[in-house]
Amino acid sequence: MLAIVSACAVIGLEGYIIEVQTDFNPRAGIPSFVIVGLPDSAVKESRERVRAAIKNSGLQFPNKGYVVNLSPADLPKHSTAYDLAIAVGVLAATDQIPLGTIEEALFVGELSLDGSIRHVKGIMPMVHTAALAGYENAFVPAGDAAEAGLIDGINIIPLETLGQLVEHLYNLNPIVPYITKTDTNDKTTALDKGIVDFADVKGQHHVKRALEIAAAGNHNVRLIGPPGTGKTLLARAMPGILPHLTYEEALEVTRIYSVADMLSNDHPLMRMRPFRAPHHTISQAGMVGGGAIPKPGEITLSHRGVLFLDECTEHSIKTLEALRQPIEDKIVTISRAKGTLTFPANFLLVLAHNPCPCGYYRDNVKACTCTPTMIERYQSKLSGPLLDRLDIHVDVPRVDYDKLLSTERNEASVVIRQRVEQARLRQKERFANHSHLFANADMGVGEIQKFCALTTEARQLLELSVRKMQLSARAYHRILKLGRTIADLGESSLIEIQHIAEALQYRPQRQ
């Protein structure tokens, strides 16, 4: 007897419906259980898990011939998520569950030997794919029901055990579909736990201003200064001034973290913008993504959030140079012999480093002990093309002791975030007919010409500066986008001369 059950594969961030075709031969002389359709080791081992789970659930597993085909057969199958679908296929093929109850339904889950159903990663893109395909029900592990419930248009049936599923299919003990408890309008004004408040950072007002502009337009930043001046502290305060994730952005980020298996079971929806700070020993594949089965790297995990590279000059040159294409295209493409995958990578990059190996080059208190050759070699780790892709370069000097001892609190992050959100709201209205644009930093050449209107004085200053500073075409466009953000913070429809003047101050200084 033949039974067909639906499961789902996840390749990259996309789900693909898989038909689990189970053929049972009761007249087979030699017992066998064969799985075909490019299964990996984890899928092949499901034979033993399925056999033990069915028997330990009080069901029958006739010791005859089984052939399980995972279709389409040319798509590689990974993970243990096919266990439940294979078990349901075996039960349907041996006439232990009604065939009509498994139609238009998705079955996903890993089986334990005792018949309990365990968590699998990537539930959200799987259920999303099933909903788009018109499936009515999705049977998922109970621990993954909250994550699956983020998808509308499909009933989520949470399962604890295989026996519970069989009772449900016979309508003996029906399972109530999961009802999501997520409030899509939950926005708090207070800072999330663990985020540094700008009010607690003494001094560095010009750096805070630069970071506010960066947050308002999603511009990339480089912080340069001696050790202990607050570069890391300021960077870690960035999430506190970024605008709240919209519900659509939250779903987009949650989908990435679902595939990476980094979601909380109780509250799976990502509310905070990601903040990733990988160690400088990270490999290029860890940063960009990759592996035999390509997985999202740090730049994709920071999508819609912040990627912070502390002591960036300690990172390998290959890893740093690999950031150039994602910064421009907002995506990263990973090519392997088995195919090509594309991951989103629209992040705000924050680089922080010392000006020289000892850290005190051009410091007004402590003398630098490095030779000019050492300083040049150290700074050359950041190539010109990479620096050209950064909008804001700001020095972080030593903080005076009187400011450190002061008890006066500075402007709080929640106040700065309000200004940032107002600037983002203006950008949202401006880009209403451009669905691919989320912030000023996303603008291309055509959008820059359309939306970056300058006053006569501002245009004259920009033309003079381009010639005198010998700026590239990319730097010219980045100054315009930065000026547009500064104008948005100033509630100005035109980019005025003071906006361009401030944008020019954030160009890298010659050492």
C-alpha positions as CSV (number, residue, x, y, z in Angstrom):
1,M,0.0,0.0,0.0
2,L,1.2,3.5,-0.8
3,A,0.9,6.5,1.4
4,I,2.0,10.1,0.7
5,V,2.7,12.5,3.5
6,S,4.0,16.1,3.3
7,A,7.1,17.4,5.0
8,C,9.3,20.4,4.3
9,A,13.0,21.0,3.6
10,V,14.8,24.2,4.3
11,I,17.5,25.3,1.9
12,G,19.1,28.6,2.9
13,L,16.1,30.5,4.3
14,E,13.5,29.1,1.9
15,G,11.2,26.1,2.5
16,Y,10.4,23.4,-0.1
17,I,7.6,21.0,0.3
18,I,8.8,17.4,0.3
19,E,6.5,14.4,-0.5
20,V,7.3,11.5,1.8
21,Q,6.1,8.5,-0.3
22,T,5.9,5.3,1.7
23,D,5.4,2.0,0.0
24,F,4.6,-1.1,2.2
25,N,5.1,-4.6,0.8
26,P,3.4,-7.1,3.2
27,R,4.7,-10.0,1.0
28,A,8.3,-9.1,1.2
29,G,10.4,-12.2,2.1
30,I,13.3,-10.3,3.7
31,P,12.5,-7.4,6.1
32,S,13.8,-4.1,4.8
33,F,13.5,-0.4,5.3
34,V,15.0,1.7,2.5
35,I,15.0,5.5,2.3
36,V,15.8,7.1,-1.1
37,G,15.9,10.6,-2.4
38,L,19.3,12.0,-1.4
39,P,19.0,11.5,2.4
40,D,22.0,12.4,4.6
41,S,23.1,10.3,7.6
42,A,20.6,12.0,10.0
43,V,17.7,11.1,7.6
44,K,18.9,7.5,7.0
45,E,19.1,7.0,10.8
46,S,15.4,7.9,11.1
47,R,14.6,4.2,10.2
48,E,15.6,3.1,13.7
49,R,13.9,6.1,15.4
50,V,10.7,5.5,13.5
51,R,10.7,1.7,14.2
52,A,11.3,2.2,17.9
53,A,8.9,5.1,18.3
54,I,6.0,3.2,16.6
55,K,6.5,0.1,18.7
56,N,6.9,2.1,22.0
57,S,3.7,4.0,21.2
58,G,1.7,0.8,21.3
59,L,1.3,0.6,17.5
60,Q,2.2,-2.1,15.1
61,F,5.3,-2.1,13.0
62,P,5.0,-5.2,10.6
63,N,8.5,-6.5,10.0
64,K,8.1,-6.6,6.2
65,G,9.4,-4.4,3.3
66,Y,9.3,-0.6,3.3
67,V,10.5,1.9,0.6
68,V,10.4,5.6,1.5
69,N,11.0,8.1,-1.3
70,L,11.6,11.7,-0.5
71,S,10.4,13.7,-3.5
72,P,11.8,15.7,-5.3
73,A,14.6,13.1,-5.3
74,D,17.2,15.5,-6.6
75,L,17.0,17.9,-3.6
76,P,19.4,17.0,-0.8
77,K,17.6,16.1,2.5
78,H,19.1,17.1,5.8
79,S,18.1,17.1,9.5
80,T,15.8,15.0,11.6
81,A,12.6,17.0,10.7
82,Y,11.4,14.1,8.4
83,D,11.0,11.6,11.3
84,L,7.3,12.4,12.0
85,A,6.3,12.4,8.3
86,I,8.0,9.0,7.7
87,A,6.3,7.6,10.8
88,V,2.9,8.9,9.7
89,G,3.6,7.4,6.2
90,V,4.4,4.0,7.7
91,L,1.2,4.1,9.9
92,A,-0.9,5.1,6.9
93,A,0.6,2.5,4.6
94,T,0.0,-0.2,7.2
95,D,-3.7,1.0,7.6
96,Q,-3.3,2.2,11.2
97,I,-4.5,5.8,10.6
98,P,-7.2,7.1,8.1
99,L,-5.7,8.3,4.9
100,G,-8.1,11.2,4.5
101,T,-6.9,12.9,7.7
102,I,-3.3,13.4,6.5
103,E,-4.2,15.3,3.3
104,E,-3.5,19.0,3.1
105,A,-1.4,18.7,6.2
106,L,2.3,19.3,7.0
107,F,4.1,16.9,9.4
108,V,7.4,18.1,10.9
109,G,9.3,16.9,14.0
110,E,12.0,14.6,15.4
111,L,11.0,11.4,17.1
112,S,12.5,10.0,20.3
113,L,12.6,6.3,20.8
114,D,9.7,6.5,23.3
115,G,7.5,8.2,20.7
116,S,7.7,11.7,22.0
117,I,8.1,14.5,19.4
118,R,11.1,16.9,19.8
119,H,12.1,20.3,18.5
120,V,13.6,20.9,15.1
121,K,15.1,24.1,13.7
122,G,13.6,26.1,10.8
123,I,10.0,25.6,11.8
124,M,8.9,29.1,10.8
125,P,10.0,28.9,7.1
126,M,8.6,25.4,6.9
127,V,5.1,26.5,8.1
128,H,5.3,29.7,6.0
129,T,5.9,27.5,2.9
130,A,3.0,25.3,3.8
131,A,0.7,28.2,4.3
132,L,1.6,29.7,0.9
133,A,1.0,26.2,-0.6
134,G,-2.6,26.2,0.8
135,Y,-2.2,23.6,3.5
136,E,-4.8,23.7,6.2
137,N,-2.9,22.1,9.1
138,A,0.6,21.9,10.3
139,F,1.5,19.3,12.9
140,V,4.6,20.5,14.8
141,P,6.3,19.7,18.1
142,A,4.6,21.3,21.0
143,G,7.8,23.2,21.9
144,D,7.8,24.8,18.5
145,A,4.1,25.8,18.4
146,A,4.7,29.4,19.5
147,E,7.2,29.9,16.7
148,A,4.9,28.2,14.1
149,G,2.0,30.3,15.4
150,L,3.6,33.5,14.0
151,I,2.4,32.4,10.6
152,D,-1.1,33.3,9.6
153,G,-3.5,31.3,7.5
154,I,-2.8,27.8,8.8
155,N,-3.9,25.8,11.8
156,I,-1.0,24.8,14.1
157,I,-1.5,21.5,15.9
158,P,1.0,21.0,18.8
159,L,2.1,17.4,19.4
160,E,3.7,15.8,22.4
161,T,3.8,12.2,21.3
162,L,3.1,10.0,18.3
163,G,0.3,8.2,20.1
164,Q,-1.4,11.6,20.8
165,L,-1.3,12.3,17.0
166,V,-3.0,9.0,16.2
167,E,-5.7,9.6,18.7
168,H,-6.3,13.1,17.2
169,L,-6.5,11.7,13.6
170,Y,-9.1,9.2,14.8
171,N,-10.9,12.0,16.5
172,L,-10.7,10.2,19.8
173,N,-8.9,12.9,21.7
174,P,-8.8,16.0,19.4
175,I,-6.0,18.5,19.9
176,V,-6.9,22.1,20.2
177,P,-5.1,24.2,17.6
178,Y,-2.5,26.6,19.0
179,I,-3.5,30.2,19.4
180,T,-0.7,32.7,19.3
181,K,-0.4,35.1,22.2
182,T,1.9,37.5,20.5
183,D,0.9,41.2,20.7
184,T,2.0,42.7,17.4
185,N,1.7,46.2,18.7
186,D,3.9,45.7,21.8
187,K,6.2,48.7,21.9
188,T,7.8,49.9,25.0
189,T,9.6,53.2,25.5
190,A,12.0,51.8,28.1
191,L,15.4,50.3,27.2
192,D,15.6,46.6,26.9
193,K,17.5,44.7,29.6
194,G,21.2,44.7,29.1
195,I,21.4,47.7,26.8
196,V,23.7,50.6,27.7
197,D,22.0,54.0,28.1
198,F,23.7,57.0,26.5
199,A,22.8,58.9,29.7
200,D,25.4,56.8,31.5
201,V,28.2,57.5,29.0
202,K,30.2,60.5,30.2
203,G,31.3,63.1,27.6
204,Q,31.8,62.2,23.9
205,H,28.9,64.4,22.8
206,H,30.2,64.6,19.2
207,V,30.4,60.8,19.0
208,K,26.8,60.4,20.3
209,R,25.7,62.9,17.6
210,A,27.5,60.8,15.0
211,L,25.9,57.6,16.2
212,E,22.4,59.3,16.3
213,I,22.9,60.2,12.6
214,A,24.0,56.7,11.9
215,A,20.9,55.2,13.5
216,A,18.6,57.7,11.8
217,G,19.8,56.7,8.3
218,N,21.3,53.3,8.9
219,H,24.8,54.6,8.0
220,N,28.0,52.6,8.7
221,V,30.4,54.0,11.3
222,R,34.1,53.8,12.2
223,L,35.3,54.8,15.7
224,I,39.0,55.5,16.2
225,G,40.6,56.3,19.5
226,P,43.0,55.3,22.3
227,P,42.1,52.4,24.6
228,G,39.6,53.1,27.3
229,T,37.9,56.1,25.7
230,G,34.5,54.4,25.4
231,K,34.4,53.1,21.9
232,T,33.0,49.7,22.8
233,L,30.6,51.2,25.4
234,L,29.2,53.6,22.8
235,A,28.8,50.9,20.2
236,R,26.9,48.6,22.6
237,A,24.6,51.5,23.3
238,M,23.5,51.7,19.7
239,P,20.6,49.2,19.9
240,G,19.0,51.6,22.5
241,I,18.6,54.4,20.0
242,L,17.6,52.4,17.0
243,P,13.9,52.4,16.0
244,H,11.7,49.5,17.1
245,L,11.4,46.7,14.6
246,T,8.2,46.8,12.6
247,Y,6.1,43.6,12.7
248,E,7.2,42.8,9.1
249,E,10.9,43.3,10.0
250,A,10.5,41.2,13.2
251,L,9.1,38.3,11.1
252,E,12.0,38.7,8.7
253,V,14.6,38.6,11.4
254,T,12.8,35.8,13.3
255,R,12.9,33.7,10.1
256,I,16.7,34.0,10.0
257,Y,17.1,33.1,13.6
258,S,14.7,30.2,13.2
259,V,16.9,28.6,10.6
260,A,20.0,29.3,12.8
261,D,18.1,27.7,15.7
262,M,18.6,30.7,18.0
263,L,15.0,31.5,19.1
264,S,13.4,31.3,22.5
265,N,10.7,28.7,22.8
266,D,8.5,31.0,25.0
267,H,8.9,34.2,23.1
268,P,10.1,33.4,19.6
269,L,9.3,36.7,17.9
270,M,12.4,38.9,17.7
271,R,11.5,42.2,19.4
272,M,15.0,43.7,19.6
273,R,17.1,44.6,16.7
274,P,20.0,42.1,16.4
275,F,23.4,43.2,17.9
276,R,26.2,40.9,16.8
277,A,29.8,41.3,18.0
278,P,31.9,38.4,16.7
279,H,35.4,37.9,18.1
280,H,38.3,38.8,15.8
281,T,39.2,35.1,15.5
282,I,36.1,34.4,13.4
283,S,36.6,32.8,10.0
284,Q,35.5,34.2,6.7
285,A,32.8,31.5,6.5
286,G,31.6,32.3,10.0
287,M,31.3,36.0,9.0
288,V,29.7,35.6,5.6
289,G,28.1,32.2,6.0
290,G,28.8,28.9,4.3
291,G,29.7,25.3,5.1
292,A,28.8,22.1,3.3
293,I,25.2,23.0,4.1
294,P,25.3,26.8,3.8
295,K,24.1,28.5,6.9
296,P,23.7,32.2,7.7
297,G,26.8,34.0,9.0
298,E,27.2,36.9,11.3
299,I,26.3,39.5,8.7
300,T,23.0,37.8,8.0
301,L,22.4,37.4,11.7
302,S,22.8,41.1,12.1
303,H,20.2,41.8,9.3
304,R,18.1,44.9,10.3
305,G,20.4,45.4,13.3
306,V,24.0,46.2,14.2
307,L,27.2,44.3,13.3
308,F,30.0,45.5,15.7
309,L,33.6,44.6,15.0
310,D,35.6,45.6,18.0
311,E,39.4,45.9,17.4
312,C,38.6,45.4,13.7
313,T,42.2,45.7,12.7
314,E,42.8,42.3,14.5
315,H,40.4,40.6,12.1
316,S,41.9,38.9,9.1
317,I,42.1,41.0,6.0
318,K,40.1,38.5,4.0
319,T,37.3,38.6,6.5
320,L,37.2,42.4,6.4
321,E,37.3,42.6,2.6
322,A,34.4,40.1,2.4
323,L,32.2,42.8,3.9
324,R,32.6,45.1,0.9
325,Q,30.0,43.4,-1.4
326,P,27.3,42.9,1.3
327,I,27.6,46.6,2.4
328,E,26.8,47.7,-1.2
329,D,24.3,45.1,-2.2
330,K,22.6,44.4,1.1
331,I,22.7,40.7,0.3
332,V,25.4,38.0,0.4
333,T,25.6,35.3,-2.2
334,I,27.2,32.0,-1.3
335,S,28.2,29.8,-4.3
336,R,29.0,26.1,-3.8
337,A,29.3,23.1,-6.2
338,K,25.7,22.0,-5.2
339,G,24.2,25.4,-5.8
340,T,24.0,29.1,-5.0
341,L,22.2,30.7,-2.0
342,T,21.4,34.3,-1.2
343,F,21.0,35.6,2.3
344,P,19.8,39.1,3.3
345,A,22.5,41.3,4.8
346,N,21.1,44.8,5.4
347,F,23.0,45.7,8.6
348,L,24.5,48.8,10.3
349,L,28.3,48.2,10.5
350,V,30.2,49.7,13.4
351,L,34.0,49.4,13.3
352,A,36.2,50.3,16.3
353,H,39.9,50.3,16.6
354,N,43.0,52.0,18.0
355,P,45.0,54.4,15.8
356,C,48.2,52.4,16.2
357,P,49.5,49.1,17.7
358,C,50.2,50.8,21.1
359,G,47.0,52.7,20.9
360,Y,48.2,56.2,21.7
361,Y,49.1,57.8,18.3
362,R,48.1,61.5,18.4
363,D,47.0,61.1,22.1
364,N,47.3,64.4,24.0
365,V,48.4,62.7,27.3
366,K,50.4,59.5,26.6
367,A,53.2,59.3,24.1
368,C,53.0,56.9,21.2
369,T,55.8,54.3,21.1
370,C,55.2,53.1,17.5
371,T,57.4,53.8,14.5
372,P,55.8,55.4,11.4
373,T,56.2,52.1,9.6
374,M,54.3,50.3,12.3
375,I,51.5,52.8,12.3
376,E,51.2,52.7,8.5
377,R,51.2,48.9,8.5
378,Y,48.6,48.8,11.2
379,Q,46.2,51.3,9.5
380,S,46.6,49.6,6.1
381,K,44.7,46.6,7.3
382,L,41.6,48.6,6.5
383,S,41.7,49.1,2.7
384,G,40.7,52.2,0.9
385,P,37.7,50.6,-0.8
386,L,36.4,49.4,2.5
387,L,36.8,52.8,4.2
388,D,35.1,54.4,1.2
389,R,32.0,52.3,2.0
390,L,31.8,53.8,5.5
391,D,29.7,57.0,5.8
392,I,30.9,58.2,9.2
393,H,34.5,58.3,10.6
394,V,34.8,59.8,14.0
395,D,37.6,60.2,16.5
396,V,36.9,59.2,20.1
397,P,39.4,61.1,22.3
398,R,40.3,60.7,25.9
399,V,37.6,61.9,28.3
400,D,38.6,64.6,30.9
401,Y,38.5,63.5,34.5
402,D,36.1,66.3,35.5
403,K,33.5,64.9,33.1
404,L,34.1,61.4,34.5
405,L,33.5,62.6,38.0
406,S,30.5,64.7,37.1
407,T,27.1,63.4,38.5
408,E,25.1,65.2,35.8
409,R,23.2,62.7,33.6
410,N,23.4,63.2,29.8
411,E,20.6,62.8,27.3
412,A,18.9,59.4,27.6
413,S,18.8,56.9,24.8
414,V,15.0,56.9,24.8
415,V,15.0,60.6,24.0
416,I,17.5,60.2,21.2
417,R,15.5,57.2,19.8
418,Q,12.4,59.4,19.5
419,R,14.3,61.8,17.2
420,V,15.6,58.8,15.3
421,E,12.2,57.3,14.9
422,Q,10.8,60.7,13.6
423,A,13.6,60.8,11.0
424,R,12.9,57.2,10.0
425,L,9.2,58.1,9.7
426,R,10.0,60.8,7.2
427,Q,12.1,58.4,5.2
428,K,9.2,55.8,5.3
429,E,6.9,58.4,3.8
430,R,9.5,59.5,1.2
431,F,10.1,55.9,0.1
432,A,6.4,54.8,0.2
433,N,6.6,53.9,-3.5
434,H,10.0,52.2,-3.2
435,S,9.5,49.0,-1.3
436,H,13.2,48.1,-1.5
437,L,14.2,51.2,0.4
438,F,14.0,51.3,4.2
439,A,16.5,54.1,5.1
440,N,18.6,56.7,3.4
441,A,21.6,54.5,3.3
442,D,19.7,52.1,1.0
443,M,19.3,54.7,-1.8
444,G,20.9,54.1,-5.1
445,V,22.1,56.7,-7.6
446,G,18.7,57.2,-9.1
447,E,17.0,57.7,-5.7
448,I,19.8,60.1,-4.6
449,Q,19.2,62.3,-7.6
450,K,15.5,62.3,-6.9
451,F,15.4,62.7,-3.1
452,C,18.6,64.6,-2.3
453,A,17.7,68.1,-3.3
454,L,20.3,70.7,-2.2
455,T,20.2,74.5,-1.8
456,T,22.5,76.6,-4.0
457,E,24.9,77.2,-1.1
458,A,25.0,73.5,-0.2
459,R,25.7,72.5,-3.8
460,Q,28.5,75.0,-4.1
461,L,30.2,73.8,-0.9
462,L,29.9,70.2,-2.0
463,E,31.4,70.9,-5.4
464,L,34.3,72.7,-3.8
465,S,34.9,69.9,-1.3
466,V,34.8,67.2,-3.9
467,R,37.6,68.9,-5.9
468,K,39.7,69.8,-2.9
469,M,39.4,66.5,-1.0
470,Q,39.6,64.4,-4.2
471,L,36.6,62.4,-3.3
472,S,35.5,59.4,-5.3
473,A,32.0,59.1,-6.9
474,R,31.0,56.7,-4.1
475,A,32.2,59.1,-1.4
476,Y,30.2,61.9,-3.2
477,H,27.0,59.9,-3.1
478,R,27.6,58.9,0.5
479,I,28.0,62.5,1.5
480,L,24.6,63.3,-0.1
481,K,22.9,60.4,1.7
482,L,24.4,61.4,5.0
483,G,23.4,65.0,4.4
484,R,19.8,63.8,3.6
485,T,19.7,62.1,7.0
486,I,21.1,65.1,8.9
487,A,18.4,67.2,7.1
488,D,15.8,64.7,8.2
489,L,16.9,65.0,11.8
490,G,16.6,68.8,11.4
491,E,13.2,68.5,9.9
492,S,14.3,70.1,6.7
493,S,12.9,69.2,3.2
494,L,16.1,70.5,1.5
495,I,19.7,69.6,2.2
496,E,21.2,72.9,3.4
497,I,24.8,74.1,3.7
498,Q,25.1,73.2,7.4
499,H,23.9,69.7,6.7
500,I,26.6,69.2,4.0
501,A,29.2,70.9,6.2
502,E,28.5,68.4,9.0
503,A,28.5,65.4,6.6
504,L,31.9,66.5,5.3
505,Q,33.3,66.5,8.9
506,Y,32.7,62.8,9.0
507,R,35.0,61.9,6.1
508,P,38.2,60.1,7.2
509,Q,41.1,62.4,8.2
510,R,44.5,62.0,6.7
511,Q,47.0,60.8,9.3
